[in-house]
Structure formats: C-alpha cells, structure tokens
Amino acid sequence: MRPRVLVAMSGGVDSSVAAAILREQGYDVVGVAMRLAPEPSVRLAKSRGTCCSHDDFEDARRVAERMDFPFYVIDLRADFAARVVDNFVSEYLDGRTPNPCVMCNREIKFDRLWSRARALAADYVATGHYARIEQGADGRFHLLRAADDAKDQSYFLFTLGQDELARTIFPLGAMTKTEVRARARALGLATADKPESQEICFVPDDDYASFVEGRSAPAQLRPGSIIDSDGRRLAAHSGVHRFTIGQRRGLGVASGQRLYVREIRAESGEVVAGRREELDSPGLIANRISLVDNSIAPGRELSVEVKIRHRHRAIPATMRVDSGRRAEIRFASGGPAVTPGQACVFYRGEEVLGGGFIERAITEEQAN
C-alpha cells in the first residue's frame, strides 16, 4: 500500500512542484489548499502575486487534475484571524514587531494540516518550503537549511519538533528556485511562471500601520512623543504601532543627524530615537523557546549562530536555555539592533537547533 501524503497547495509554483514530485515518486497524494486571508482586491491581485485568492485555488486544482490526485479547499479564515491576525495587531499595539509567517506555520499550517492528515489517514504532510530534513544515525531528525540559500525558509520552521519532522516532507529542499520553475515547465504546470506571492498575505499594499488601525479601537492606539536618548522631546506621533526598532524613515523629526528608533515604550507612548551606534546590543533575551534538537539540556551553554531577522546573516553567539523556555543570547562581537517580537533562530552550521521570540535586548550595563 502506497504511503499517503497530504500536500499543502497555495496555487504557487513551489507547492505545485512539491506535489508533482511526490506524485511521481509514487506517493498517494492528496492536495489541500487552506483559505486563510480574505480575497485580495482586484488591484492588488494584478499588481503582485497573491495568496488565498479564488484564482490561486483554481491554479492548484488544475495542477491536481494534471497530476491526477484529489484536491480540497478548507476554510481556516476564522482560526487564522484569531491566531495570526489578532496576534499581529496586538504585538504592534504593544510596541513589538511580529513575525506572522512563523505564527502561521506554528498555529495554522502545520497544526491544522496534521489534524486533516489524521482524518484522512495520511502518513505524511508536505509543503513547498525550501528546507531539508535528514535523519541521523542516532534516529534523531535534523532540520537543515535549503540548498538554495537565497530561498532558504528554515528560519520560519524552528517550531517543528522531532514528532513533526518525522512525518514531514520538504521535496524542494535540495533544489534551487530556477530548477523548480524548470521542473514546472517540463511538467506543463500552469503555475510554472507565476510570480512570487507577497510575504504578508493579509496586509494590503504593505501598509501595516493602516491595517492595525483598521482593526483597533481608538482607545487601543497609543500616541505619544518621540524623544532622544536624554529624554528631550523631538516630535509627537500618532501611535507606537507605526514604529519598529531600527527604523529611520518616517520619524517626522528634523535633525542635523540621522536618527533611528532604538526603543519603544508602549505604556507611556514614548519612542526613543538615537544615533546608529546606539542601536547595537551585546545580546538578547528570547522567550517561548522551541527546540528542534531535544537533546539540548537546560542551563548548558552552547556556541551557535543566531539569526534575528529572516534576511539578516547569522552571527556567532553563545546561547543558554533555562527550564522556563527562555534563552539568553550573547553575541560574540558587535551585536546588531534587536527587535522585540521578531523570531530569534539558533543554528549550528546548516542545522536549525531551535528558536524563540525576542523579549528584549540586553543593555551594555547588563552585559558587564
């Protein structure tokens, strides 16, 4: 009896090729699309790649028909709004910068995908993520970077544990994006030359501030003052949700030097601006830690490389995780600006050890 795999299909080229590869390899493939965000506007759909539109689902359906496997659409909009969108809004209102793609993977895509897989008696789930899974001689599963470093998505997958990795397949992990598109053309898939979808599917035109304001009561918005590092008032602002650590543009401050957001004090509404060199931090505290490598003991100090943004390079650091799912990270040298709310992911070379969410930066005083 062929192993059954439930493949998440967004209607894009990556998930289409992932499903086609598994079908060619002899798996009993079942395609499923998850309706998460509202239907994009006609203007947005024409200006860039989209996700979760009717056309996307039809593209996925055409791939399933061509490759001869069943395909279903499941409506998860209510769950997505409650677990991802509401979190996105509340994080910005509290002065943090959220990472909705990590939350979506953790709270919706894999969680809900596995519940459907169990209902359909599927042995595996698969997605079009660019990452690799390998099983070591000791039986432990390892989550690794993709072969295509420019498309690597391992940063977003640190919440997967050993049980999930044992039953998950990433067919594109060893391929480049160019190879994926070439494979799609060779298979005659309708999605072969489809443009990339936008990174945050539910925010029209990337206008995060307006989106947050549209889903918040006026009393939830926290206007206040932009101040310098000495507490001098520089300007007024209309809400802390309009700022993120490291931001330079849009401060509305006339100054003879470049100023950056270095701290957001949500309770008082104060946004602290400073010089570029004031952004650097020697380390950070992360919470809600998930460990892919479950052999890491609490209290043990490890040498790792840390990514604190998806597009940032990994930097050398030491890590110590405590028993309360919190971790202290100390950068080896010259630490970057730390953004509370973002994911902090720990690597050892190509391998993802785990990760968490940035709680706060460590100050120079705390480091000494």
Secondary structure, DSSP 4 states (H G I P E B T S, - for coil): -PPEEEEE--SSHHHHHHHHHHHHTT-EEEEEEEE-SPPPPHHHHHHSB-SS-HHHHHHHHHHHHHHT--EEEEE-HHHHIIIIIHHHHHHHHTT----HHHHHIIIIIHHHHHHHHHHTT-SEEE---S-EEEE-TTS-EEEE--SSTTT--GGGGTT--HHHHHTEE-TTTT--HHHHHHHHHHHT-TTTTPPPBPSSTTSGGG-HHHHHHHTS-GGG---EEEE-TT--EEEEES-GGG--TT--TT-----SS--EEEEEETTTTEEEEE-GGGGB-SEEEEEEEEESSTTPPTT-EEEEEEESSTTSPPEEEEEEE-TTS-EEEEESSS--B--TTSEEEEEETTEEEEEEEEEEEEPHHHH-
